[in-house]
Amino acid sequence: MSTMNISLPDALKSFVDEQVSQRGYGTSSEYVRELIRKDQDRLQLRNLMLAGAASAPAAPADSSYFEGLRDRVRNAGKSAAKA
């Protein structure tokens, strides 16, 4: 694992220390790692949403669409029960 040193103003350092103690993190590094992971997840979700918005329209998700999904789940359950 690599090491990275960061400088924070006193107010931010106090905030991080408070989060560490109140939210059960062992160290400030654990807290920062979680923030970075959440930001990665947010960026991935944003990219997926942008890709979806740029894609061609699909069939509408109406009641028949959801009934088809239910049928697929029911049939998958029956197939799994037989196996």
C-alpha positions in Angstrom: 0.0 0.0 0.0 1.3 3.4 -0.9 1.4 6.4 1.4 0.2 9.9 0.7 0.5 12.9 2.9 -2.1 15.6 2.7 -2.3 19.0 4.4 -5.6 20.2 5.8 -6.6 23.4 7.4 -7.3 23.1 11.2 -11.1 23.2 10.6 -11.0 20.3 8.2 -8.6 18.3 10.3 -11.0 18.7 13.3 -13.9 17.6 11.1 -12.0 14.5 10.0 -11.0 13.6 13.6 -14.6 14.1 14.6 -15.9 11.8 11.9 -13.3 9.2 12.8 -14.4 9.1 16.4 -18.2 9.4 15.9 -18.5 7.0 13.0 -16.2 4.2 14.3 -13.2 4.5 11.9 -10.0 3.3 13.3 -7.9 6.0 11.6 -8.3 9.1 9.5 -6.9 7.0 6.6 -9.8 4.6 6.8 -12.2 7.6 6.6 -10.4 9.1 3.6 -10.3 5.8 1.8 -14.1 5.4 2.2 -14.6 8.9 0.9 -12.5 8.1 -2.2 -14.3 4.8 -2.7 -17.7 6.5 -2.5 -16.5 9.1 -5.0 -15.4 6.4 -7.4 -18.8 4.8 -7.1 -20.5 8.1 -7.7 -18.4 8.7 -10.8 -19.1 5.2 -12.1 -22.8 5.7 -11.6 -22.7 9.1 -13.3 -20.9 7.5 -16.3 -23.5 4.7 -16.5 -26.3 7.2 -16.4 -24.7 9.4 -19.1 -24.2 6.3 -21.2 -27.9 5.3 -20.7 -29.0 8.8 -21.6 -27.0 8.7 -24.8 -28.2 5.3 -25.8 -31.1 4.6 -28.1 -34.5 4.5 -26.5 -35.7 1.0 -25.5 -39.1 -0.5 -25.2 -41.3 1.2 -22.5 -41.2 -0.3 -19.1 -45.0 -0.7 -18.8 -47.1 -3.3 -17.0 -46.5 -6.0 -19.7 -42.8 -5.5 -19.4 -42.9 -6.1 -15.7 -45.2 -9.1 -16.1 -42.7 -10.6 -18.5 -40.0 -10.1 -15.8 -42.2 -11.8 -13.3 -42.7 -14.7 -15.6 -39.0 -15.1 -16.2 -38.3 -15.1 -12.4 -41.1 -17.7 -11.9 -39.7 -19.9 -14.6 -36.2 -19.5 -13.3 -37.4 -20.6 -9.9 -39.1 -23.6 -11.3 -36.0 -24.6 -13.2 -33.8 -24.2 -10.1 -36.2 -26.3 -8.1 -36.0 -29.2 -10.6 -32.2 -29.2 -10.6 
